[in-house]
Amino acid sequence: MKKIPGTFTIVCYIILAAALLTWIVPGGEYLREARMVNGVEREMVVDGSFHYVDKSPQTFSVFFALFQGFVENAGIIVFVLMVGGAFWILNSTKAIDTGIKEFVAFTRRCRQKRWLAKVDVDSLVLVVIMLMFSVFGSVFGMSEETIAFIVIFVPMAVSMGYDSITGVCISYLAAHVGFAGATLNPFTIGIAQGIAGIPLFSGLEYRVVCWFVLTTVAIIFVLWYACRVKKNPQKSLTWKIDQYWRDRVAMPEMAEGAPAGDFSGESTVSGKACGKRAGRLSFKAMHVVFGFLVLVQAWFAFRYPMTSLHIGQESWNLPFIPVFAVLYLLWGLLAVRKSVAAFNLQLLFFTVVYLVIGVLGYGWYVMEISALFLAMGIFSGLAAGHGLDRVMGLFQEGARDILGPAMVIGLAGGIIFVLQEGRVIDTILHGVSSAMSRMGEVASVGSMYGFQTCLNLIMPSGSAKAALTMPIMSQFSDLVNISRQTTVLAFQFGDGFTNMITPVSGVLLGVLGVARIPYALWFKWVYKFILLLITVGFLLLVPTLFLPLNGF
């Protein structure tokens, strides 16, 4: 059987193909100018300014791709390394393993309840998690943040009898389906509508319908696959690869009161004494960390008594930080009495809470989120009784473990660099938009949608693609008598679906790297789902041409 190339090799092939394209496609450029869009200055294409320029075939520049890719994707790469190191520290405390085991035990107890006997509890859990992440993707554009959740949901899915693909689906895939069916996402809807010159977040009613349909399709597809895997685990494409996760979540439970390891005679007494001393040190360290974090949150509660969470055009000005500071104090008092694992689990929970508050209330991005998870990792290690030197050593181990995926993210950024240096992206855009001007309404919408979908394979950044394409597509939609809302919706779908399959996406490669799923296997699994989403997306676009929808 022929060996499937590794992800790094596949991306190298794509870079070579991009370089070859620069020899075939004529060079061309649009003029660009700075304009204010929703209060932010963005570089936008000047309509009708396309002109051909000398070709710039790429040769030796392919060897610059890794360096330039690291420069362009530095934020995501550092984010992946920091999150990987932080969770390595947290994993060393066995908090996540303990939480997963308790959760699986809880679902088993639920199955024994008479009133839940006819309910598939595990499937219900998957549905709830997918709905939550889909809402996050739809409302505030969750994308890079999903990388941090893979180390939680992949082992959880494996422990429930599913596979690593299921774990990726319930978090990353769900968030990106929500991202594609965005209702209030400022990074796609907000920018595209601002550039198109239509009211911000208008047409919300039909977008909610689109989100519901796409999320339902995703849930049904994932549940169908997950049930097949649970019935016959060896049908999973990642059955052998998932042995890594099975080894992690299936550790033998120690007898109650027994020390770790195999001791006998005097060694047993010595082992118990060492265990008690370590336990006392850990117990004291946990209380010190808890007290310090209470003081820190009290200071932040005093510093930021009110927070305005912005979702679309709505905002809620409430004392979020003081409220959660009090909740942390109350929950923490219970957790420190139980165990280090319980304390670190509630620390992880509040980390996620503050992530949401930071993103929606203070505009946090990868730098702030990275710092938040790094702090979580350090404090979880200190609470477990590790010295700072040991904590930093664990952080380095985690960053080293995730270095391979980080390098792939950098290399993927090199694809864009080669195409930009070759001056072919604008030429492709001009050629497609010119060809669409001779089509009817349905065909024009389908062509716009298809073009945005294909362009996303080489340019996954929604905001950059909106600035490049919407000035042209919005004018084109006026010429063929198509609503600009429909044009934005075509951009939205085209920008979202192929994010889950393109090897240019640093987020996708980061997720697969953390989950230890080779890109080739992911492609083999996900391409049918992507084709299904693309089909459903087109069917959702057609009614906007014929029905009197609010905002369209």
VEXDREN-2710 file (C-alpha; in Angstrom, 1 decimal):
% VEXDREN-2710
k/r/px/py/pz
1/MET/0.0/0.0/0.0
2/LYS/1.4/3.4/-1.0
3/LYS/2.3/5.6/1.9
4/ILE/0.3/8.8/2.3
5/PRO/2.6/11.9/2.2
6/GLY/2.9/13.8/5.5
7/THR/1.3/17.2/5.9
8/PHE/4.6/19.1/5.6
9/THR/5.2/17.3/2.3
10/ILE/1.7/18.1/0.9
11/VAL/2.2/21.8/1.7
12/CYS/5.6/21.8/0.0
13/TYR/3.9/20.4/-3.2
14/ILE/1.3/23.2/-3.0
15/ILE/4.1/25.8/-2.8
16/LEU/5.7/24.3/-5.9
17/ALA/2.3/24.4/-7.7
18/ALA/1.8/28.0/-6.7
19/ALA/5.3/28.9/-8.1
20/LEU/4.4/27.1/-11.3
21/LEU/1.2/29.2/-11.6
22/THR/3.3/32.4/-11.5
23/TRP/4.9/31.2/-14.8
24/ILE/1.6/30.6/-16.5
25/VAL/-0.8/33.3/-15.3
26/PRO/-0.1/36.9/-16.5
27/GLY/0.9/39.4/-13.8
28/GLY/-1.8/42.0/-12.8
29/GLU/-2.7/44.4/-10.1
30/TYR/-5.5/46.5/-8.8
31/LEU/-4.9/50.0/-7.3
32/ARG/-5.7/50.2/-3.6
33/GLU/-6.7/53.0/-1.3
34/ALA/-7.3/53.3/2.4
35/ARG/-10.9/53.7/3.5
36/MET/-12.7/53.7/6.8
37/VAL/-15.0/50.7/7.3
38/ASN/-16.9/50.5/10.6
39/GLY/-14.5/52.9/12.2
40/VAL/-11.4/50.9/11.1
41/GLU/-9.0/51.9/8.3
42/ARG/-8.7/49.2/5.6
43/GLU/-6.9/48.9/2.3
44/MET/-9.5/48.4/-0.4
45/VAL/-9.5/47.8/-4.2
46/VAL/-10.3/50.7/-6.4
47/ASP/-13.1/49.6/-8.8
48/GLY/-12.0/49.5/-12.5
49/SER/-8.3/50.0/-11.6
50/PHE/-7.0/46.6/-12.8
51/HIS/-4.0/46.7/-15.1
52/TYR/-1.5/44.1/-16.3
53/VAL/2.0/44.3/-15.1
54/ASP/5.2/42.4/-15.9
55/LYS/5.1/38.7/-14.8
56/SER/7.2/37.9/-11.8
57/PRO/7.8/34.1/-12.1
58/GLN/8.9/32.6/-8.8
59/THR/11.9/30.3/-8.6
60/PHE/14.3/30.6/-5.7
61/SER/11.7/32.4/-3.6
62/VAL/10.1/29.1/-2.8
63/PHE/13.0/28.7/-0.3
64/PHE/11.9/31.9/1.3
65/ALA/8.4/30.5/1.9
66/LEU/9.0/29.0/5.3
67/PHE/10.6/32.2/6.7
68/GLN/8.0/34.5/5.2
69/GLY/5.2/32.2/6.4
70/PHE/6.6/32.4/9.9
71/VAL/6.6/36.2/9.7
72/GLU/3.0/36.4/8.3
73/ASN/1.6/33.8/10.7
74/ALA/3.7/34.7/13.7
75/GLY/0.7/35.4/15.9
76/ILE/-0.9/32.0/15.4
77/ILE/2.4/30.1/15.6
78/VAL/3.2/31.7/19.0
79/PHE/-0.3/31.1/20.1
80/VAL/-0.1/27.4/19.3
81/LEU/3.3/27.1/21.1
82/MET/2.1/28.9/24.2
83/VAL/-1.2/27.0/24.4
84/GLY/0.6/23.7/23.8
85/GLY/3.0/24.5/26.6
86/ALA/0.3/25.7/29.0
87/PHE/-1.9/22.6/28.5
88/TRP/1.2/20.4/28.9
89/ILE/1.6/21.9/32.4
90/LEU/-2.1/21.4/33.1
91/ASN/-2.0/17.9/31.9
92/SER/0.9/17.1/34.2
93/THR/-1.5/17.7/37.1
94/LYS/-4.0/15.1/35.8
95/ALA/-6.8/17.6/36.1
96/ILE/-8.1/17.1/32.5
97/ASP/-7.8/13.3/32.8
98/THR/-9.7/13.4/36.1
99/GLY/-12.4/15.6/34.7
100/ILE/-12.8/13.4/31.7
101/LYS/-13.1/10.3/33.8
102/GLU/-15.7/11.9/36.1
103/PHE/-17.6/13.2/33.1
104/VAL/-17.7/9.7/31.5
105/ALA/-18.8/8.2/34.8
106/PHE/-21.5/10.8/35.1
107/THR/-22.9/9.9/31.6
108/ARG/-22.9/6.2/32.6
109/ARG/-24.8/7.1/35.8
110/CYS/-27.3/9.0/33.7
111/ARG/-27.9/6.0/31.5
112/GLN/-29.0/4.1/34.6
113/LYS/-31.7/6.6/35.4
114/ARG/-35.1/5.3/34.4
115/TRP/-36.3/8.6/33.0
116/LEU/-33.1/8.8/30.8
117/ALA/-33.2/5.2/29.7
118/LYS/-34.5/6.0/26.3
119/VAL/-32.2/9.0/25.7
120/ASP/-28.8/8.6/24.1
121/VAL/-26.9/10.6/26.7
122/ASP/-23.5/10.6/24.8
123/SER/-25.1/11.9/21.6
124/LEU/-26.9/14.6/23.6
125/VAL/-23.6/15.7/25.0
126/LEU/-22.1/15.9/21.5
127/VAL/-25.1/18.0/20.3
128/VAL/-24.9/20.4/23.2
129/ILE/-21.1/21.0/22.7
130/MET/-21.6/21.5/18.9
131/LEU/-24.4/24.0/19.5
132/MET/-22.2/26.0/21.9
133/PHE/-19.2/26.2/19.6
134/SER/-21.4/26.9/16.6
135/VAL/-22.9/29.9/18.4
136/PHE/-19.5/31.1/19.3
137/GLY/-18.4/30.9/15.7
138/SER/-21.5/32.6/14.4
139/VAL/-21.6/35.5/17.0
140/PHE/-18.0/36.5/17.5
141/GLY/-16.1/34.5/14.9
142/MET/-14.4/31.9/17.1
143/SER/-11.6/30.4/15.0
144/GLU/-8.0/30.4/16.4
145/GLU/-9.4/29.9/19.9
146/THR/-10.6/26.4/19.1
147/ILE/-7.0/25.2/19.0
148/ALA/-6.9/25.5/22.8
149/PHE/-10.0/23.2/23.2
150/ILE/-8.7/20.3/21.1
151/VAL/-6.6/18.9/24.0
152/ILE/-9.8/18.7/26.0
153/PHE/-12.4/17.4/23.6
154/VAL/-10.3/14.9/21.6
155/PRO/-9.4/12.8/24.7
156/MET/-12.9/13.2/26.0
157/ALA/-14.4/11.9/22.7
158/VAL/-11.9/8.9/22.7
159/SER/-12.8/8.1/26.3
160/MET/-16.5/8.0/25.3
161/GLY/-15.8/5.4/22.6
162/TYR/-15.5/7.8/19.7
163/ASP/-12.4/8.9/17.9
164/SER/-10.1/12.0/17.5
165/ILE/-12.0/13.1/14.4
166/THR/-15.2/13.3/16.5
167/GLY/-13.4/15.4/19.1
168/VAL/-12.2/17.8/16.4
169/CYS/-15.7/18.0/14.9
170/ILE/-17.6/18.9/18.1
171/SER/-15.3/21.9/18.7
172/TYR/-13.3/23.1/15.7
173/LEU/-15.7/21.9/12.9
174/ALA/-18.8/23.2/14.8
175/ALA/-17.2/26.6/15.4
176/HIS/-16.4/26.9/11.7
177/VAL/-19.8/25.8/10.5
178/GLY/-21.1/28.6/12.8
179/PHE/-18.5/30.9/11.3
180/ALA/-19.7/30.1/7.8
181/GLY/-23.4/30.6/8.8
182/ALA/-22.5/33.8/10.7
183/THR/-25.2/36.0/12.2
184/LEU/-23.2/38.7/13.8
185/ASN/-19.6/37.8/13.1
186/PRO/-17.7/41.1/12.8
187/PHE/-14.8/39.6/10.9
188/THR/-16.9/38.5/7.9
189/ILE/-20.4/40.0/8.0
190/GLY/-19.4/43.3/9.7
191/ILE/-16.5/44.0/7.2
192/ALA/-18.3/42.7/4.1
193/GLN/-21.5/44.7/4.7
194/GLY/-19.5/47.8/5.6
195/ILE/-17.6/47.6/2.3
196/ALA/-20.7/46.8/0.3
197/GLY/-22.4/49.9/1.8
198/ILE/-25.4/48.2/3.4
199/PRO/-26.6/48.6/7.0
200/LEU/-24.4/46.7/9.5
201/PHE/-25.8/43.2/10.4
202/SER/-28.9/43.8/8.3
203/GLY/-30.7/40.7/7.0
204/LEU/-30.2/39.1/10.4
205/GLU/-33.5/37.1/10.2
206/TYR/-32.5/35.1/7.1
207/ARG/-28.9/34.6/8.4
208/VAL/-30.3/33.0/11.6
209/VAL/-32.2/30.6/9.3
210/CYS/-29.0/29.8/7.4
211/TRP/-27.1/29.3/10.6
212/PHE/-29.8/26.9/11.9
213/VAL/-29.9/24.9/8.7
214/LEU/-26.1/24.6/8.4
215/THR/-25.6/23.7/12.1
216/THR/-28.4/21.1/11.9
217/VAL/-26.7/19.5/8.8
218/ALA/-23.4/19.4/10.7
219/ILE/-24.8/17.9/13.8
220/ILE/-26.6/15.1/11.9
221/PHE/-23.5/14.3/9.8
222/VAL/-21.2/14.2/12.9
223/LEU/-23.7/12.1/14.9
224/TRP/-24.1/9.7/12.0
225/TYR/-20.3/9.2/11.8
226/ALA/-19.8/9.1/15.6
227/CYS/-22.4/6.4/16.1
228/ARG/-20.8/4.3/13.3
229/VAL/-17.4/4.6/15.1
230/LYS/-18.8/3.8/18.5
231/LYS/-20.5/0.7/17.1
232/ASN/-17.3/-0.4/15.3
233/PRO/-14.3/1.6/16.5
234/GLN/-12.0/0.1/13.8
235/LYS/-14.0/1.8/11.1
236/SER/-12.4/5.0/12.2
237/LEU/-9.7/6.4/9.9
238/THR/-7.7/7.3/13.0
239/TRP/-8.1/4.0/14.9
240/LYS/-4.3/3.3/15.1
241/ILE/-3.3/6.9/15.6
242/ASP/-5.8/7.3/18.5
243/GLN/-3.8/4.8/20.5
244/TYR/-1.9/7.8/21.8
245/TRP/-5.1/9.2/23.3
246/ARG/-6.4/5.8/24.5
247/ASP/-3.2/5.4/26.4
248/ARG/-3.7/8.8/28.0
249/VAL/-7.3/8.4/29.1
250/ALA/-7.2/4.7/30.1
251/MET/-4.7/4.9/32.9
252/PRO/-5.3/2.3/35.7
253/GLU/-7.0/3.7/38.7
254/MET/-5.0/3.4/41.9
255/ALA/-6.6/1.7/44.9
256/GLU/-7.9/4.2/47.4
257/GLY/-5.2/5.3/49.8
258/ALA/-2.5/3.4/47.9
259/PRO/0.6/5.3/46.9
260/ALA/1.7/5.6/43.3
261/GLY/4.1/2.9/42.2
262/ASP/4.9/-0.6/43.4
263/PHE/6.4/-0.8/46.8
264/SER/6.9/-3.5/49.4
265/GLY/8.3/-3.7/52.9
266/GLU/10.1/-0.6/54.1
267/SER/9.8/1.0/50.7
268/THR/6.0/1.0/51.2
269/VAL/6.4/3.0/54.4
270/SER/8.9/5.4/52.8
271/GLY/6.6/5.8/49.8
272/LYS/3.6/6.6/52.0
273/ALA/5.7/9.1/53.9
274/CYS/6.9/10.8/50.7
275/GLY/3.4/10.8/49.3
276/LYS/2.0/12.5/52.5
277/ARG/4.8/15.1/52.4
278/ALA/4.2/15.8/48.7
279/GLY/0.5/16.0/49.4
280/ARG/1.0/18.5/52.2
281/LEU/3.2/20.7/50.0
282/SER/0.7/20.5/47.2
283/PHE/-2.1/21.4/49.6
284/LYS/-0.3/24.4/50.8
285/ALA/0.8/25.6/47.3
286/MET/-2.8/25.2/46.1
287/HIS/-4.1/27.5/48.9
288/VAL/-1.4/30.1/48.2
289/VAL/-2.2/30.1/44.5
290/PHE/-5.9/30.3/45.3
291/GLY/-5.4/33.3/47.6
292/PHE/-3.2/35.1/45.1
293/LEU/-5.8/34.6/42.3
294/VAL/-8.6/35.9/44.5
295/LEU/-6.6/39.0/45.2
296/VAL/-5.8/39.5/41.5
297/GLN/-9.5/39.1/40.5
298/ALA/-10.5/41.5/43.3
299/TRP/-8.2/44.1/41.9
300/PHE/-9.5/43.6/38.3
301/ALA/-13.1/43.7/39.7
302/PHE/-12.2/47.1/41.3
303/ARG/-10.4/48.3/38.1
304/TYR/-13.2/47.2/35.7
305/PRO/-16.4/47.3/37.7
306/MET/-18.5/47.4/34.5
307/THR/-17.9/45.6/31.2
308/SER/-19.7/46.2/27.9
309/LEU/-20.1/43.0/25.9
310/HIS/-20.7/43.7/22.2
311/ILE/-22.6/41.2/20.1
312/GLY/-23.4/42.7/16.7
313/GLN/-25.0/46.1/17.3
314/GLU/-26.2/45.1/20.7
315/SER/-24.3/45.7/23.9
316/TRP/-24.8/44.8/27.6
317/ASN/-23.1/46.9/30.2
318/LEU/-23.0/44.7/33.3
319/PRO/-20.5/43.9/36.2
320/PHE/-19.3/40.7/34.6
321/ILE/-15.8/40.7/36.2
322/PRO/-17.0/41.4/39.8
323/VAL/-19.7/38.7/39.5
324/PHE/-17.3/36.0/38.2
325/ALA/-14.7/37.1/40.8
326/VAL/-17.2/36.3/43.5
327/LEU/-18.2/33.0/41.8
328/TYR/-14.5/32.0/41.5
329/LEU/-14.1/32.7/45.3
330/LEU/-17.2/30.6/46.2
331/TRP/-16.4/27.7/43.8
332/GLY/-12.7/27.8/44.7
333/LEU/-13.5/27.4/48.4
334/LEU/-15.2/24.1/47.6
335/ALA/-12.5/23.0/45.1
336/VAL/-9.5/23.5/47.4
337/ARG/-11.2/21.2/49.9
338/LYS/-11.5/18.5/47.4
339/SER/-8.3/18.1/45.4
340/VAL/-5.7/19.7/43.2
341/ALA/-7.4/18.3/40.1
342/ALA/-10.8/19.9/41.1
343/PHE/-9.0/23.2/41.8
344/ASN/-7.3/23.2/38.4
345/LEU/-10.5/22.2/36.6
346/GLN/-12.3/25.2/38.0
347/LEU/-9.2/27.3/37.0
348/LEU/-9.6/26.0/33.4
349/PHE/-13.4/26.8/33.5
350/PHE/-12.8/30.4/34.6
351/THR/-10.0/30.8/32.0
352/VAL/-12.6/30.1/29.3
353/VAL/-15.1/32.5/31.0
354/TYR/-12.6/35.3/31.0
355/LEU/-11.6/34.4/27.4
356/VAL/-15.2/35.1/26.3
357/ILE/-15.4/38.3/28.3
358/GLY/-12.1/39.5/26.9
359/VAL/-13.0/38.7/23.3
360/LEU/-16.5/40.3/23.4
361/GLY/-15.8/43.0/25.9
362/TYR/-12.2/44.1/25.3
363/GLY/-11.4/43.0/21.8
364/TRP/-8.9/40.4/22.8
365/TYR/-7.0/38.5/20.1
366/VAL/-4.3/35.8/20.0
367/MET/-1.8/37.8/22.1
368/GLU/-4.1/38.4/25.1
369/ILE/-5.6/34.8/24.8
370/SER/-2.1/33.3/24.7
371/ALA/-1.2/35.2/27.8
372/LEU/-4.4/34.1/29.6
373/PHE/-3.7/30.4/28.9
374/LEU/0.0/30.8/29.8
375/ALA/-1.1/32.2/33.2
376/MET/-3.5/29.3/33.6
377/GLY/-0.8/26.8/32.9
378/ILE/1.7/28.4/35.3
379/PHE/-0.7/28.7/38.2
380/SER/-2.0/25.1/37.7
381/GLY/1.5/23.8/37.9
382/LEU/2.3/25.9/41.0
383/ALA/-1.0/24.7/42.6
384/ALA/0.1/21.1/42.0
385/GLY/3.3/21.7/44.1
386/HIS/5.7/22.0/41.1
387/GLY/8.5/24.6/41.6
388/LEU/8.8/27.3/39.0
389/ASP/11.8/25.6/37.4
390/ARG/9.7/22.4/36.9
391/VAL/6.8/24.4/35.5
392/MET/9.1/26.1/33.0
393/GLY/10.5/22.7/32.1
394/LEU/7.0/21.3/31.4
395/PHE/6.2/24.4/29.3
396/GLN/9.2/23.7/27.1
397/GLU/8.2/20.1/26.8
398/GLY/4.8/21.1/25.6
399/ALA/6.1/23.7/23.2
400/ARG/8.5/21.2/21.8
401/ASP/5.8/18.6/21.4
402/ILE/3.7/21.1/19.3
403/LEU/6.7/22.5/17.3
404/GLY/6.0/20.3/14.2
405/PRO/2.4/21.6/13.7
406/ALA/3.7/25.2/14.3
407/MET/6.3/24.7/11.5
408/VAL/3.5/23.5/9.2
409/ILE/1.5/26.6/9.9
410/GLY/4.5/28.7/8.9
411/LEU/5.1/26.8/5.7
412/ALA/1.4/27.1/4.8
413/GLY/1.8/30.9/5.0
414/GLY/4.5/30.6/2.4
415/ILE/1.9/29.7/-0.2
416/ILE/0.3/33.1/0.0
417/PHE/3.7/34.7/-0.1
418/VAL/4.6/32.9/-3.4
419/LEU/1.3/33.9/-5.0
420/GLN/1.6/37.5/-3.9
421/GLU/5.2/37.8/-5.1
422/GLY/4.1/36.3/-8.4
423/ARG/1.4/39.0/-8.8
424/VAL/-1.3/36.5/-9.9
425/ILE/-4.0/36.8/-7.3
426/ASP/-5.4/40.0/-8.7
427/THR/-5.3/38.6/-12.3
428/ILE/-7.4/35.6/-11.2
429/LEU/-9.9/37.9/-9.5
430/HIS/-10.2/40.1/-12.6
431/GLY/-10.6/37.2/-15.0
432/VAL/-13.4/35.6/-13.0
433/SER/-15.3/38.8/-12.3
434/SER/-15.2/39.7/-16.1
435/ALA/-16.5/36.2/-17.0
436/MET/-19.4/36.5/-14.6
437/SER/-20.7/39.7/-16.1
438/ARG/-22.1/37.7/-19.0
439/MET/-24.3/35.4/-16.9
440/GLY/-27.9/35.4/-15.6
441/GLU/-28.9/35.9/-12.0
442/VAL/-28.8/32.3/-10.7
443/ALA/-25.6/31.6/-12.7
444/SER/-24.1/34.8/-11.5
445/VAL/-24.8/34.1/-7.9
446/GLY/-23.5/30.5/-8.3
447/SER/-20.3/31.9/-10.0
448/MET/-19.7/34.5/-7.2
449/TYR/-20.2/31.8/-4.6
450/GLY/-18.0/29.3/-6.5
451/PHE/-15.3/31.9/-6.9
452/GLN/-15.3/33.0/-3.3
453/THR/-15.2/29.3/-2.3
454/CYS/-12.2/28.6/-4.6
455/LEU/-10.4/31.8/-3.6
456/ASN/-10.7/30.8/0.0
457/LEU/-8.5/27.8/-0.7
458/ILE/-5.5/30.1/-1.2
459/MET/-6.6/33.1/0.9
460/PRO/-8.4/31.9/4.1
461/SER/-8.4/35.3/5.8
462/GLY/-12.0/36.6/5.7
463/SER/-11.2/40.2/6.4
464/ALA/-8.4/40.4/3.7
465/LYS/-10.6/38.6/1.2
466/ALA/-13.5/41.0/1.9
467/ALA/-11.3/44.0/1.3
468/LEU/-10.1/42.4/-2.0
469/THR/-13.3/41.1/-3.5
470/MET/-16.3/43.0/-2.0
471/PRO/-15.6/46.4/-3.8
472/ILE/-15.8/44.6/-7.1
473/MET/-18.5/42.0/-6.3
474/SER/-20.9/44.6/-4.8
475/GLN/-20.6/46.8/-8.0
476/PHE/-21.0/43.7/-10.2
477/SER/-24.2/42.7/-8.3
478/ASP/-25.8/46.1/-9.1
479/LEU/-25.1/45.5/-12.8
480/VAL/-26.9/42.1/-12.9
481/ASN/-29.7/43.2/-10.6
482/ILE/-28.7/41.1/-7.6
483/SER/-29.1/42.3/-4.0
484/ARG/-25.9/43.3/-2.3
485/GLN/-27.0/41.2/0.7
486/THR/-27.0/38.2/-1.5
487/THR/-23.4/39.0/-2.6
488/VAL/-22.4/39.3/1.0
489/LEU/-24.1/36.0/1.8
490/ALA/-22.2/34.4/-1.1
491/PHE/-19.0/35.8/0.3
492/GLN/-19.9/34.5/3.8
493/PHE/-20.5/31.0/2.7
494/GLY/-17.5/30.9/0.3
495/ASP/-15.3/32.2/3.0
496/GLY/-16.4/29.7/5.6
497/PHE/-16.8/26.2/4.2
498/THR/-13.4/25.6/2.7
499/ASN/-11.6/26.9/5.8
500/MET/-12.1/23.3/7.1
501/ILE/-10.2/21.7/4.2
502/THR/-7.6/24.1/2.8
503/PRO/-4.0/23.4/3.8
504/VAL/-3.3/27.1/3.7
505/SER/-5.3/27.6/6.9
506/GLY/-3.0/27.9/9.9
507/VAL/-5.9/27.3/12.3
508/LEU/-6.8/23.9/10.6
509/LEU/-3.2/22.7/10.6
510/GLY/-2.8/23.8/14.2
511/VAL/-5.9/21.9/15.2
512/LEU/-4.8/18.7/13.3
513/GLY/-1.4/19.0/14.8
514/VAL/-2.6/19.1/18.3
515/ALA/-5.1/16.3/17.6
516/ARG/-2.3/14.3/15.9
517/ILE/-4.4/13.7/12.8
518/PRO/-2.5/13.7/9.5
519/TYR/-3.9/16.2/7.0
520/ALA/-4.3/13.5/4.3
521/LEU/-6.6/11.5/6.6
522/TRP/-8.6/14.6/7.6
523/PHE/-9.0/15.5/3.9
524/LYS/-10.2/11.9/3.1
525/TRP/-12.8/12.3/5.9
526/VAL/-14.0/15.9/5.5
527/TYR/-14.2/16.4/1.7
528/LYS/-17.6/14.7/1.4
529/PHE/-18.9/16.9/4.3
530/ILE/-17.6/20.1/2.6
531/LEU/-19.3/19.1/-0.7
532/LEU/-22.5/18.7/1.2
533/LEU/-22.1/22.1/2.9
534/ILE/-21.3/23.8/-0.5
535/THR/-24.5/22.3/-2.0
536/VAL/-26.6/23.4/1.0
537/GLY/-25.1/26.8/0.8
538/PHE/-26.1/27.3/-2.8
539/LEU/-29.6/26.1/-2.0
540/LEU/-29.8/28.8/0.7
541/LEU/-28.6/31.4/-1.7
542/VAL/-31.3/30.8/-4.4
543/PRO/-34.3/32.0/-2.3
544/THR/-32.6/35.4/-1.8
545/LEU/-33.2/36.0/-5.6
546/PHE/-36.9/35.3/-5.6
547/LEU/-38.4/35.7/-2.1
548/PRO/-39.1/39.0/-0.4
549/LEU/-36.8/38.4/2.6
550/ASN/-36.3/41.1/5.2
551/GLY/-33.0/42.9/4.5
552/PHE/-32.5/41.4/1.1
END
